[in-house]
Amino acid sequence: MTAAAATPAFPATCDLCDARRGDTSGAFRVLAPVFRHFGARSAFHGPVATIKCFEDNSLVREAVQRPGEGRVLVVDGGASLRRALVGGNLAAAAARNGWAGIVVDGCVRDVAELQALALGIRALALVPMATDKRGAGEADVPVQIQGTWVRPGDWLYADADGMVVSERAMHA
């Protein structure tokens, strides 16, 4: 597969930032450059669905079992480095169900499986420990990811240069 075929056609994050350099409205935000890339798709974008959970991926499992319809699942895991909120099974379900990507403010695991999936996956780190399953958390709520607010229905754009969030779909 060529690089062009592997990369969806959408504006580069640098171009989006350049076009909005003077925007102080808060409608356009840049996520902190602390996330690592784990999926086979390095660039992805789509409308956002959110989950807020801490060391319990029950709601993540529920979300990826439903049709993604090109959306990006943003998971506020409280930046925990102790438990992986997404692993190979959940990522495979997300890919099968049409999710464009998953961004985890926390950890993932099963790196070899993640790298084989046509899915964008960003997270802080890897950890082999699975989560507890208590059914705890909230879905479709505003979340704060490394100090930046992300709301359900926002649009997230990710590529090799970083990730940006906007209140609406964007063009460079």
SVG drawing of the C-alpha trace seen along z (x, -y; Angstrom):
<svg xmlns="http://www.w3.org/2000/svg" viewBox="-24 -37 29 46">
<polyline fill="none" stroke="black" stroke-width="0.4" points="0.0,0.0 1.4,-3.4 1.7,-6.2 -1.0,-8.2 -3.4,-5.2 -2.8,-4.8 -3.5,-8.5 -7.0,-9.8 -7.5,-13.0 -8.0,-15.8 -6.1,-19.0 -2.8,-18.7 -2.7,-19.8 0.0,-22.3 -2.1,-23.9 -5.1,-24.0 -2.9,-25.7 -1.5,-28.2 -5.0,-29.1 -6.2,-29.7 -3.0,-31.3 -4.9,-34.4 -8.0,-32.5 -8.6,-33.3 -12.2,-32.1 -11.4,-28.7 -13.2,-26.9 -9.9,-25.6 -7.5,-23.8 -4.2,-21.9 -3.7,-18.8 -0.5,-18.6 2.3,-16.8 2.6,-13.9 0.7,-11.2 2.4,-8.3 1.1,-6.6 0.2,-2.9 -2.2,-2.0 -1.5,-1.3 -3.3,-4.5 -1.0,-7.4 -3.5,-10.1 -7.2,-10.1 -10.1,-12.5 -13.7,-12.6 -16.4,-13.8 -15.7,-13.0 -17.5,-10.7 -16.2,-10.9 -15.8,-8.6 -14.5,-9.5 -13.3,-6.6 -10.5,-5.7 -8.8,-2.3 -12.1,-0.7 -12.7,-0.2 -16.3,1.1 -17.7,-1.9 -14.9,-1.8 -15.9,1.8 -19.6,0.7 -18.7,-2.1 -16.4,-0.2 -19.1,2.6 -21.4,0.0 -21.1,-1.5 -18.4,-4.1 -19.4,-5.8 -16.0,-7.4 -16.0,-8.9 -13.0,-9.3 -13.4,-7.9 -11.6,-10.2 -11.1,-8.5 -10.3,-10.6 -8.5,-8.0 -7.2,-10.5 -3.7,-10.0 -3.3,-6.8 -0.2,-4.8 -1.2,-1.8 -3.9,-0.1 -4.5,0.2 -7.9,-1.1 -7.6,0.2 -6.0,3.5 -6.0,5.6 -9.6,7.0 -11.2,3.6 -9.2,1.9 -10.1,4.8 -13.8,4.2 -13.4,0.5 -11.8,1.2 -14.5,3.7 -17.2,1.2 -16.0,-1.7 -14.3,-3.9 -11.6,-6.2 -9.5,-6.4 -9.1,-6.2 -7.3,-8.8 -6.6,-7.6 -5.4,-10.0 -3.9,-6.9 -2.4,-3.6 -3.0,-0.9 -1.6,2.6 -1.1,5.4 1.1,3.2 1.7,5.8 -2.1,6.2 -2.7,2.5 0.0,1.9 -1.7,4.4 -5.1,2.6 -6.3,0.0 -7.2,-2.3 -5.7,-5.5 -4.6,-5.0 -2.9,-7.5 -2.1,-7.1 0.3,-8.3 2.1,-4.9 2.0,-1.2 1.3,1.0 0.5,4.7 -2.0,4.6 -5.7,4.8 -8.4,2.7 -10.9,3.6 -14.5,4.1 -16.8,2.2 -19.1,0.4 -17.8,-2.9 -17.5,-6.1 -19.5,-8.5 -20.1,-8.7 -20.8,-11.6 -19.6,-14.3 -17.0,-17.0 -13.6,-15.8 -10.3,-17.5 -7.4,-15.8 -4.0,-17.0 -5.6,-20.4 -7.5,-20.8 -11.3,-20.5 -12.8,-18.1 -16.6,-17.8 -18.9,-15.2 -19.5,-16.4 -16.1,-18.3 -13.9,-17.3 -10.5,-15.8 -7.7,-15.8 -4.5,-13.7 -1.4,-13.3 2.3,-12.9 2.6,-16.5 0.0,-16.3 -3.7,-16.5 -6.1,-19.4 -9.7,-19.8 -12.4,-22.1 -16.0,-22.8 -16.8,-22.0 -15.4,-20.3 -12.5,-22.2 -10.7,-22.9 -7.2,-24.4"/>
</svg>
